[in-house]
Amino acid sequence: MYSTNDGMGEKSVRNGLLRGWIGLVAGLAVVWMMAYVVLPWGRTLPYIRPVMEVIADSNVDSGTDWYSQREDTAIAQMYVQNAIRNWQVN
């Protein structure tokens, strides 16, 4: 009854591949824009600028310290949790 080979199969495969490549390029462009345009601009916002200045002045590698399992990180986490608990009690 219905033919599966309508002559358009090869064309639709090419369109699918083209659409996939365009999606990949667009996704990479969005990642690049976030990393090199949006996030550096975000560092200049009034609420974020003081925090970024303190991090830069103290030579802290915030990514390394936050995501590591160092003892300093555990102690800092304990201080923050206690400060939040004390703030909630008062």
N, C-alpha and C positions, 0 to 999 in steps of 0.2 A: 504494500500500500504506500507507505512513506519511504522515500529514499533518504538514506543517511548521507549520501554523497551528492550534495547539491551544487558542487562547484565553488562554493564560497568558503569551504573549510580552510584552505591554505591562506586565504586573505584574512579570515578571522584569527588564525594563529598569528600571523604577522601583526595584526592590530593588537592582539593580546600582549605580544612581546614588546611592541612599541609602548604600549600603555604601562607595562611593568617597568621598563627602563625610565620612562618619564617620571613615574612614581618614585623610583629610586633616586634619581637626580633631584627631584623636588624635596624629598626627605633629607638628603644630604645638605641641600641648600638651607633648609630650615635649621638643621643642627649647627651649621656654620654661622648663620645669622644669630642664633642664640648665644653661641660661644664668643663671637667677636664683635657683635653689635649691641644686642639687648643687655646681656649681663654686664659688660663694662659701663654701659650707660646707667644701669641700675645702681652701680657703686656710687654714683653722684647724687642719689636721692637723699633728702635731708635726714631721714631716720636711719639710713644705712651708712652714710658718710662717716659719722663719728666712730662707729664700730670698725669700719675698714681702716681708718687712720690709726686706731689703737693697735689693731693687728699688725699693720705695716710697721709702726714705730717700735713694737716689741719684738720684731723678727720672729713671730710665731708662724709656723707652718700649720695653719688651722686644720687643714685636711688630714695631715699626718697625725696630729695630736688627737683629733676627734675620733678618727676611725681606727686607731690602734688599740691594742690591749695593754698599754703601758700602765704602770702603777699610778702615774700622775693623772691619767685619764680617769681611773677608778676613784681616786681621791677627789678630783674635781667634781665628778658625778655625785659623790656622796655629799659634798658641800652644797651643791645645787639642790639636791633632793631635800636636805635638811632645811635649807633656806625657804624652800617652797612650803614645807610642812609648818615651819615657824610662822610664816606669813599667813597661812590659812588659819592657824590657831588664834593669832592676834587679830 
